[in-house]
Amino acid sequence: MKSRQDFITDAEWWEYYRQYTAAMAMQGLLASNTVGISVGMVDIDGFSVQAVKAADAIIKALNQQQ
């Protein structure tokens, strides 16, 4: 993961952080559904939407703590 100092603007940092967090959420969602993966029944679009929603919720909660 990059450091906040690697970005020129806060907007660039938060977009990177959102994408990074969504990727971690997607990894967890896929890891928790090994049965669907093994038989090829995974709804990747559904997982993607849930991962982005999870990332946004995490970022919102972090911003409220400041």
N, C-alpha and C positions, 0 to 999 in steps of 0.2 A: 504494500500500500504506500502511496506517495504521502509526503508530508504537506501540511498546509502551506509551508513556505515555498513549495514548488509551483505555486499558482500565483498569477498576477492579481486576480480579483477574487473576492469572496464568492461571487456567482460561479466562477470556474471551479473553485474548491467544492462548493455544495453540490454541483452537478456531478463531479467526479465521485464524491462521497455517496450520492444517491445511487449511482451506477454500481459502485463497489458493494454497497449494502444490499442492493437488489440481487446482485450475483451471489452473495453469501446466502440470502434467503432462498433463492432458487436452488442452490446446492442442497440446503437442508430439506426443502420440499421434495426434491427428487430422491434424496437419500432415504426419506421416510416412506417412500412408495415403491419398494423393491419388487413387490408382486406385480404391479402394473407395468413396471419397466421390463420385467423378465418376459412378460407375455405380449409386449408391444401395445399396451392399451393406455399409455400415458397421454393426457391432453396437455401438450406442451404450451399451447396458448393459454390455457387456464392457469398453469403453473406460473407462466410469465406475468400474467395480470396479478396474481396473488403475491408474487415476489416484489413487484413494484409497489403494491399497496403496503406490504410489510415494511419496505424501505422508507416510504413516505411517513408511515406511522412512527418509525424509530426516529427519524430526523425531527419530526414534529415534537415528539416527547423530549428529545435532547435540547431543542430550542426553548422549550418551556422551562427547563431547569436553569437556564442562564439568568 
